[in-house]
Amino acid sequence: MASSFSANAKAELCRNIPQRQCCAMAECFGILLFCNSFGADGIRIITESREFAQRLPRLFRKALGVAFDVQPDPESAGKQVFQITDPEKLHRIMDAYGFDPAGTLSLHINLAMIEDDCCKISFLRGAFLAGGSVTDPGKGYHLELTTVHQSVSREAYALMQEVLSFYPKTAVRGGGQVLYLKQSDQISDCLAYIGASVASMGIIEARLEKELNNKVNRRCNCDEANTSKVVEAAQEQLGAIRVLRERGLVEQLPAKLLQAVSARESHPEASLTELAALMEPPITKPAMNHRLKKLVQLAQEVGK
């Protein structure tokens, strides 16, 4: 089964584990705040990305020194579930991010954890890996991040505006808080920022291909319209010539108009430019148009 564009983007992001401890912490923070469940009673992360599933255990060991209590078989397919339920591990994680598991837990983005630019990148990368998706640009433009925490969504909105210089749109879906982008340039910028440069280029290439196809279609439609006009004009001119022949008036026409009659009858599909080149001597396109209009005008006069 072919991988989706979103799956390929996540696979690209999973190629390297952050080298700096602060970045590993920031990425885990993004994962926790945008995963399926993160609270004093447990952590639950569900993913269909094989690469993300392989990355999670190493990342959590590096950043937090903890192992998952439940994790899937590395060879398993479909949705893969990771869980931490051990109270001591949960307390250590909560404490690491400045939360008090004993009090009323209202999750938010602890800005002290993402002060450096590298940590902001890591945080948003973790958020995308755990709660993000991006549509195949061949079908449309849509990137989103989903969290169940309202405060986190609001603060992530401000963070994206700060680092990317544009505002995502917001929505509520099934109890989740959704931040999303619909413009191709914003999506490509976001993917490039978090480290998915290949996926970012895929967005740009798809947009350029669509723009090129649109230009070609417009040109074809324009050419088709122009061709239709040429055919309609030629039919009108040939009809006028028939009227003049039926009335025995063609032989009485001036030499210039006789040339025009001969050229049009011999080349019924020719354009004005092509007919003008057949005159002796060759004339301009406007001059040729004038001669043919004169024939149509004479036919209309005798037909009254």
C-alpha positions in Angstrom: 0.0 0.0 0.0 1.4 3.4 -1.0 2.2 5.8 1.8 0.2 9.0 2.0 1.8 12.5 1.6 1.3 13.1 5.3 2.9 9.8 6.2 5.9 10.6 4.0 6.3 14.0 5.6 6.3 12.4 9.1 8.8 9.8 8.0 11.1 12.6 6.8 10.9 14.3 10.2 11.8 11.1 12.0 15.1 10.5 10.3 17.2 12.1 13.0 16.9 12.3 16.8 17.6 15.8 18.2 21.2 16.1 19.4 20.6 18.7 22.0 18.9 17.7 25.2 16.8 20.9 25.2 15.5 20.1 21.7 14.7 16.5 22.7 12.7 17.9 25.7 10.9 20.4 23.5 9.9 17.8 20.9 8.6 15.4 23.6 6.7 18.4 25.0 5.0 19.0 21.6 4.2 15.3 21.3 2.7 15.2 24.8 0.5 18.3 24.4 -0.8 17.1 21.0 -1.1 13.4 21.6 -4.3 11.4 22.4 -4.0 11.7 26.2 -1.7 13.4 28.6 -2.6 13.9 32.2 -1.8 12.9 35.8 -3.6 9.6 35.2 -1.6 8.5 32.2 -0.1 9.2 28.8 -1.5 7.6 25.6 0.0 8.1 22.2 -1.5 6.4 19.1 0.1 6.6 15.7 0.0 4.9 12.3 3.4 6.2 11.4 5.9 3.3 11.6 8.8 5.8 11.6 7.3 7.8 14.4 6.6 4.6 16.4 10.3 3.7 16.1 11.4 7.2 17.1 9.2 7.5 20.3 11.0 5.1 22.6 14.5 6.5 21.8 13.3 10.1 22.1 11.6 9.6 25.5 14.7 7.9 26.9 17.0 10.7 25.7 14.7 13.5 26.8 13.1 12.2 30.0 14.9 9.0 30.9 11.7 7.0 30.9 10.5 3.9 29.0 6.9 3.3 27.9 4.9 0.9 30.1 3.1 -0.3 27.0 4.4 -0.2 23.5 3.6 -2.2 20.3 5.5 -4.8 18.5 7.9 -3.0 16.1 6.7 -5.2 13.3 3.0 -4.6 13.9 0.9 -2.8 11.3 -2.0 -0.3 11.6 -2.4 1.9 14.7 0.3 1.6 17.3 -0.3 2.5 20.9 2.2 3.7 23.5 1.2 4.2 27.2 2.8 5.3 30.4 0.7 4.6 33.5 3.4 4.3 36.2 2.8 7.1 38.8 6.5 7.6 39.4 7.2 8.1 35.7 4.2 10.4 35.3 5.4 12.5 38.2 8.8 12.8 36.7 7.4 13.9 33.4 5.0 16.4 34.9 7.7 17.9 37.0 10.1 18.1 34.1 7.6 20.4 32.3 6.6 22.4 35.3 3.3 20.9 36.0 1.9 19.9 39.4 0.2 16.5 39.1 -1.2 16.8 42.6 -3.0 20.1 41.9 -5.7 20.9 39.4 -3.9 20.2 36.1 -4.5 22.8 33.4 -2.1 22.0 30.6 -0.5 24.9 28.7 2.8 25.5 26.8 5.5 26.2 29.4 7.4 28.9 27.3 10.5 28.3 29.4 10.9 25.0 27.7 11.0 26.5 24.2 13.0 29.7 24.6 15.6 29.0 21.9 14.7 29.0 18.2 15.9 25.4 17.9 13.5 24.3 20.7 10.5 26.1 19.0 11.2 24.1 15.9 11.4 20.9 17.9 8.2 21.6 19.7 6.2 22.2 16.5 7.8 19.1 15.0 6.6 17.0 17.9 3.1 18.6 17.7 2.9 17.7 14.0 4.1 14.2 14.5 1.6 13.5 17.3 -1.4 15.6 16.3 -0.8 16.8 12.8 -1.6 15.9 9.2 -1.1 17.4 5.7 -3.2 16.7 2.6 -1.7 15.5 -0.6 -1.2 18.7 -2.6 -2.4 17.0 -5.7 -5.9 16.9 -4.0 -5.8 20.2 -2.1 -4.0 22.3 0.5 -4.6 21.6 4.1 -2.3 21.2 7.1 -3.6 20.9 10.7 -2.6 20.4 14.3 -5.1 19.0 16.8 -5.0 19.0 20.6 -7.6 18.4 23.3 -6.3 21.3 25.4 -7.8 24.7 24.7 -5.0 26.7 26.3 -2.4 24.7 24.3 -4.2 25.5 21.1 -4.4 29.2 21.9 -0.7 29.4 22.8 0.4 27.3 19.8 -1.6 29.8 17.7 0.5 32.6 19.1 3.7 30.6 18.7 3.0 29.9 15.0 2.4 33.6 14.4 5.6 34.4 16.1 7.9 32.0 14.2 6.1 31.8 10.9 4.6 35.3 10.7 1.1 34.2 9.8 -2.0 33.2 11.7 -3.5 29.7 11.4 -7.3 29.3 11.2 -9.0 27.7 14.2 -11.9 25.2 14.5 -13.4 22.8 17.1 -13.9 19.2 15.9 -15.1 16.3 18.0 -13.9 18.0 21.2 -10.5 18.7 19.7 -9.0 22.2 19.1 -7.8 22.4 15.6 -5.3 24.9 14.1 -5.1 24.7 10.3 -3.6 26.2 7.2 -5.2 26.4 3.8 -2.7 28.4 1.7 0.0 26.4 -0.1 2.8 28.9 0.6 2.0 28.9 4.3 1.9 25.1 4.4 5.2 24.8 2.5 6.8 27.3 4.9 5.6 25.5 7.9 6.9 22.1 6.7 10.2 23.6 5.8 10.4 25.2 9.3 10.0 22.0 11.2 12.4 20.1 9.0 10.3 18.5 6.2 12.1 20.2 3.3 11.2 17.5 0.8 7.5 17.6 1.7 7.8 21.4 1.5 9.2 21.2 -2.0 6.4 18.8 -2.9 3.8 21.5 -2.0 5.7 24.1 -4.1 6.0 21.8 -7.1 2.3 20.8 -6.9 1.3 24.5 -6.9 3.6 25.3 -9.8 2.2 22.4 -11.8 -1.4 23.5 -11.1 -0.5 27.1 -12.2 1.1 25.8 -15.4 -1.9 23.6 -16.2 -4.2 26.5 -15.6 -2.2 28.7 -17.9 -2.2 25.9 -20.6 -6.0 25.4 -20.2 -6.6 29.2 -20.5 -4.4 29.3 -23.6 -6.2 26.4 -25.1 -9.6 27.9 -24.4 -8.4 31.2 -25.8 -7.0 29.4 -29.0 -10.3 27.5 -29.3 -12.3 30.6 -29.0 -10.1 32.4 -31.6 -10.4 29.4 -33.9 -14.2 29.5 -33.6 -14.2 33.1 -34.5 -12.1 32.5 -37.6 -14.4 29.7 -38.7 -17.5 31.8 -38.2 -16.0 34.7 -40.1 -14.9 32.5 -42.9 -18.4 31.0 -43.2 -19.9 34.4 -43.3 -17.4 35.5 -46.1 -18.0 32.3 -48.1 -21.8 32.9 -47.8 -21.4 36.4 -49.1 -19.3 35.2 -52.0 -22.1 32.7 -52.9 -24.7 35.4 -52.9 -22.5 37.6 -55.2 -21.9 34.6 -57.6 -25.6 33.8 -57.7 -26.3 37.4 -58.7 -23.5 37.4 -61.3 -21.7 40.2 -59.6 -18.3 38.5 -58.8 -16.9 39.2 -62.3 -17.8 42.9 -61.9 -15.8 43.3 -58.7 -12.6 45.4 -58.6 -9.3 43.4 -59.0 -8.4 43.6 -55.3 -11.8 42.2 -54.3 -11.5 39.5 -57.0 -8.2 38.4 -55.4 -9.9 38.3 -52.0 -12.7 36.1 -53.4 -10.2 33.7 -55.1 -8.1 33.4 -51.9 -11.0 32.8 -49.6 -12.6 30.2 -51.8 -9.3 28.4 -52.3 -8.4 28.5 -48.6 -11.7 28.4 -46.6 -9.8 27.6 -43.3 -7.0 30.2 -43.7 -6.6 33.1 -41.2 -6.6 36.7 -42.2 -2.8 36.8 -41.9 -2.5 33.8 -44.2 -4.9 35.2 -46.8 -3.1 38.6 -46.7 0.2 36.9 -47.6 -1.5 35.4 -50.7 -2.4 38.7 -52.2 -0.3 40.2 -55.1 1.4 42.1 -53.7 1.0 40.9 -50.1 -1.0 43.2 -47.9 -1.5 43.7 -44.2 -4.0 41.8 -42.0 -6.2 44.9 -41.5 -6.2 45.5 -45.3 -7.3 41.9 -45.9 -10.0 42.2 -43.3 -11.3 45.4 -45.0 -11.6 43.6 -48.3 -13.5 40.7 -46.9 -15.8 43.0 -44.9 -16.5 44.8 -48.2 -17.6 41.5 -49.8 -19.9 40.8 -46.9 -21.3 44.4 -47.1 -22.0 44.1 -50.9 -23.7 40.8 -50.4 -26.0 42.3 -47.7 -26.9 45.2 -49.9 -27.9 43.1 -52.9 -29.8 40.7 -50.6 -32.1 43.4 -49.3 
